[in-house]
Amino acid sequence: MTLILFDIDGTLTATNFVDAKCYASAFAKVFGFPLPSTDWEVYTHCTDCAIIHEAVEKHRGTPATQSEIDAFERHFVADLEVECAANPGGFVEIPGAKRILEAIAARDGLCAALATGGMRGSACYKMARIGVDAMAMPAGFANDALTREGIARCAIARANGNAIDIVYVGDGPWDARTCAAMGMRFIGITGDAPSERIEAHGVSVCLNDFLDQDAFFNAVRDATVPQRQVVSSNRL
């Protein structure tokens, strides 16, 4: 069995811009001060909950409470709903994303799961906009762990944990670093983000989208574990 883990923003959904906009909006509403940056590379861990804890602790000396995290998630989803009503074009799929998930489900020996740094509510909302029920898939969310590695392990366990081969599909340098740390093979998706963000991490296979299904399944066969880990020095 080969398990294919998918990130969401920038990988299955072309939502990097609206995600950052609504995340910053919800953050300011809940915590009363601006989010320091929407350059996710400046944070220690690129997950929704870890970013909140880091930003809040630096500002006031204590991490966010669970009630604040829950309030943030509600505001985030509400802001996404308002943004989608005004800008439905910001919530489209990376071309071919829904069909590739369907094609994986139809193949023997393959299984798809989600491993996203986003929260469950916002992730499911964005996936629903492209016609995919994220709750029907094995998945790990930011609600489950603070780190990308922890989220991936959660997704793997929920996919029964019996895969002998794991391939992760993502668009961010944090995705490549997670794969390097965990020994997972990696496919980069560049349709909603600059390709150089992940090429610097020794990624062997990149695709622009999922329209060519043969190319995708060839990538699943040929992808390798990223060999270089480039660490950003632009920390908060």
Secondary structure as the mmCIF struct_conf table of DSSP 4:
data_model
#
loop_
_struct_conf.conf_type_id
_struct_conf.id
_struct_conf.beg_label_comp_id
_struct_conf.beg_label_asym_id
_struct_conf.beg_label_seq_id
_struct_conf.end_label_comp_id
_struct_conf.end_label_asym_id
_struct_conf.end_label_seq_id
STRN STRN1 THR A 2 PHE A 6
STRN STRN2 ASP A 9 ASP A 9
TURN_TY1_P TURN_TY1_P1 GLY A 10 LEU A 12
STRN STRN3 THR A 13 THR A 13
HELX_RH_AL_P HELX_RH_AL_P1 ASN A 16 PHE A 31
BEND BEND1 GLY A 32 PHE A 33
BEND BEND2 PRO A 36 PRO A 36
BEND BEND3 THR A 38 THR A 38
HELX_RH_3T_P HELX_RH_3T_P1 TRP A 40 VAL A 42
BEND BEND4 TYR A 43 HIS A 45
BEND BEND5 THR A 47 THR A 47
HELX_RH_AL_P HELX_RH_AL_P2 ASP A 48 ARG A 60
BEND BEND6 GLY A 61 THR A 62
HELX_LH_PP_P HELX_LH_PP_P1 PRO A 63 THR A 65
HELX_RH_AL_P HELX_RH_AL_P3 GLN A 66 ALA A 86
HELX_RH_3T_P HELX_RH_3T_P2 PRO A 88 PHE A 91
HELX_LH_PP_P HELX_LH_PP_P2 VAL A 92 VAL A 92
STRN STRN4 GLU A 93 GLU A 93
BEND BEND7 ILE A 94 ILE A 94
TURN_TY1_P TURN_TY1_P2 PRO A 95 GLY A 96
HELX_RH_AL_P HELX_RH_AL_P4 ALA A 97 ALA A 105
TURN_TY1_P TURN_TY1_P3 ALA A 106 ALA A 106
BEND BEND8 ARG A 107 ARG A 107
TURN_TY1_P TURN_TY1_P4 ASP A 108 GLY A 109
STRN STRN5 LEU A 110 ALA A 115
BEND BEND9 GLY A 117 GLY A 118
HELX_RH_AL_P HELX_RH_AL_P5 ARG A 120 ARG A 129
TURN_TY1_P TURN_TY1_P5 ILE A 130 GLY A 131
HELX_RH_3T_P HELX_RH_3T_P3 ALA A 134 ALA A 136
BEND BEND10 MET A 137 MET A 137
STRN STRN6 ALA A 139 GLY A 140
TURN_TY1_P TURN_TY1_P6 ALA A 142 ASP A 144
BEND BEND11 LEU A 146 THR A 147
HELX_RH_AL_P HELX_RH_AL_P6 ARG A 148 ARG A 158
TURN_TY1_P TURN_TY1_P7 ALA A 159 ASN A 160
BEND BEND12 GLY A 161 GLY A 161
BEND BEND13 ILE A 164 ILE A 164
STRN STRN7 ASP A 165 GLY A 170
BEND BEND14 ASP A 171 GLY A 172
HELX_RH_AL_P HELX_RH_AL_P7 PRO A 173 MET A 182
TURN_TY1_P TURN_TY1_P8 GLY A 183 GLY A 183
STRN STRN8 ARG A 185 ILE A 189
TURN_TY1_P TURN_TY1_P9 GLY A 191 ASP A 192
BEND BEND15 ALA A 193 ALA A 193
TURN_TY1_P TURN_TY1_P10 SER A 195 SER A 195
HELX_RH_AL_P HELX_RH_AL_P8 GLU A 196 GLU A 199
TURN_TY1_P TURN_TY1_P11 ALA A 200 GLY A 202
STRN STRN9 CYS A 206 LEU A 207
BEND BEND16 ASN A 208 ASN A 208
BEND BEND17 PHE A 210 LEU A 211
HELX_RH_AL_P HELX_RH_AL_P9 GLN A 213 ASP A 222
HELX_LH_PP_P HELX_LH_PP_P3 VAL A 230 SER A 232
#
